[in-house]
């Protein structure tokens, strides 16, 4: 039995190990050069054990990376080099597609943490989305038509950027001459190095202060705590098989062919199996992911949402999870497949898994969210200069309602979390466009007793010639509601040219001229429960705030509101009685 002082010491170490990645996270935002890092926060910071198992990760890390990217890179490096050949002061980088299964912009950097006796006790890791790593398209991962990984940029497979503390000048030169934005990228790389080295030293200080044995005991206790929460949730769920199905619009090349995502979840009281029983084969275009970055990452993200979303992330969260998928599917793509849009299918995949899990976890699984990265990029040459520019953005939209509250939003996808928008003022200062409007999209949230979150409407006006690349999906598979809730609206993109031409598009690259306008409308989340059961006060407030129109209040919620914003109680009572009778009818179909 461990005494009280020892228990307190272990808790202090545990909190330190959770805190350190958060501190480095803050440093990165202050020191990185590109807006993708210092504003948008497209990165992850964490600590993994000597076998590549996750110990902790910063709360600001993108969920798409939080699942398994850091440990996957470290394990590959250990297999290639051997622990004995990774020295103190070594800093390695990897974006190897076959290993990580993500687009090449996602580069993991890691360095060993050693005890005073020379034992590797952990690795400190930072993944950053590098702004450009070459390839046929500005931004590298922006093309919707690449057909092999070699068209998407340069690959580094656990190569040493620093060797025993000495910089490898050849590697830095290689990086500089394989990007269109060398100053911004090298600035980000320097921030990444500084974060790795400082994080390493902070963890090493903890090891030196408390001793290797206490450190290992704390790491073990963290994993056991996460395991216990996961196992308790699995044991509490009804045993059985649960299935769900959704689909993506297309692969970016064959625009008339949807991409199916069918999953089966099996629960036996001790383990949870995510079986991708009906998913599309590997695609011709870049809407692919490798097994680790696709099938495994999506399953882990969905499980974390359900079992312990407020707890720090740890490898123990996934000790009872099995993922089954054959090689050669678009979520388990084979060697050299194009992966430029590797993250774009993950939000819908996570939604589909959660849809299946709404059976055994009805109070935890929410309705579907807008379900897409909603990515688009402005790029070209800055007016009056020869300097290239590139700005990648992903649209915010509504999240699904739950059994107890309205949907969150507008926010990014469920694999981004609370990633920030780059401020309008910053965008207008750096790029040749301005914002005409940016507002919530009324009626976009699915109706229900609890309403889905709202999407937004953004209107840009271009102030100089440039190009726009669109990578919008989930426009055919609306964000579904649950328990009788209605679906949310899907995304729309309209390009209005100066010559009067109007283009409705979701994927592709378009030339823009001074004065052209782009309107991007994002999807909302699905509703939860019958809309006519939503409280009158909530509907009235929604109308007053502009979240719901008076027409929608009447037709979907059964609430009649006059021009002054008052509820017509008699007309409302009649409408709601009619809705109630329709819901009880055996021929009633849930919206």
Buried (B, 14 or more C-beta within 10 A) or exposed (E): EEEEEEEEBBEBBBEBBBBBBBBBBEBBBEBBBBBBBBBBBBBBBBBBBBEBBBBBBBBBBBBBBBBBBBBBBBBBBBEBBEEEEBBBBBBBBBBBBBBBBBBBBBBBBBBBBBBEEEBBBBBBBBBBBBBBBBBBBBBBBBBBBBBEBBBBBBBBBBBBBBBEEEEBEEBBEBBEEBBBBBEBBBBBBBBBBBBBBBBBEBBBEBBEEBBBEBBBBBBEBBBEBBBEBBBEBBEEBEEEEBBBBBBBBBBBBEEEBBBBBBBBBBBEEEEBBBBBEEBBEBBBBBBBBBBBBBBBBBBBBBBBBBBBEEBBBBBBBBBBBEBBBEEEBBBBBEEEBBBBBBBBBBBBBBBBBBBBBBBBBEEBBBBBBBBBBBBBBBBBBBEEEEEEBBBBBBBBBBBBBBBEEBBBBBBBBBBBBEBBBBEEEBBBEEBBBEEEEEEBBBBBBBBBBBBBBBBBBBBBBBBBBBBBBBBBBBBEBBBBBBBBBBBBBBBBBBBBBEEEEEBEBBBBBBEBEBEBBBBBBBBBBBBBBBBBBBEBEBBBEBBEEEBBBBEBBBEBBBBBBEEEEEBBEEBBEEBBEEBBEBBEEEEEEEB
